[in-house]
């Protein structure tokens, strides 16, 4: 039983690491089409200070679609 649990956990971890994680970067916020809840998209339009990029995140489902939150984030800490 213990061996089976270990194998299942190892399989799960290996599947997670096999999924490619990539950051979506667009030049204009209008280029973002179907933003999903929890999705992060980076907008490189020069609206943030040097060394930062605007991060747009889908945070809440409304009648009009997914509500967005915008903030300037450090380019070094971008989710990749």
N, C-alpha and C positions, 0 to 999 in steps of 0.2 A: 504494500500500500504506500509506504513512504517513497519507494523508488518511483512509483507511478506519478506521485505528486511532483517529485523533482523533475521528471521527464516532461511533464505538462508545463511546468514553470519555465524550463529551459526552452521548450518549443515556443511558448508565448513570447519570451524575450527575443528569441531569434527572429520571429515574425515581425516584431516591432522594429527591430534594427534594420530589417530588409526593406521597409517602406521608405522611399526617398522623401526627405523633408526639404522642401524648397520654399523660399520666400517669393511671393508674388510682388514684383516691382513694376509700377506703371508710371508713365510720364504725367498723366492728368487724372484727377479723381473721376472725371466723366468716363474714363476708360474702364472703370470697375463696373462690371455688369452684375451678375447675380451674387452679391455678397451674402455669405451664410453666417449663421450665428457662430460666434467664436473665431471666425476667420480673420486673419491679419493680412492686410495688403499695404504695401509701402508705396507712397507717392513721392516721386523725385521731381518736384516742380519748382524747387528753389524757394519755397515759402517759409522754410525753417532756417535757422542760423547755420553757419558753416559747421560741418561735422555732424549734422543732424538730418533726419529724414522724417517726413510726416507718416505716421502710422494710423491707418483707418481700420477700426475693428467693428464687426457686427455684434451688437450687445443685447438687443431686445427685439422681439417680434411684435410689430404693431399692425394695425389694419392696413397701413400704407406700405408695409414691407418690413425689412430689417432696419432698425435704427442704428445709426453709425456714431461712433465716438472718434474724434480726431485729436491727435497729440503729436508733438515733436519728440522723437526718440533718437538716442545716440546711435549712429551707424554701427558702432562696434558691438552693440548689444541687440542687434536685429535678430529676430527668430529666424533661423534658417532651416 
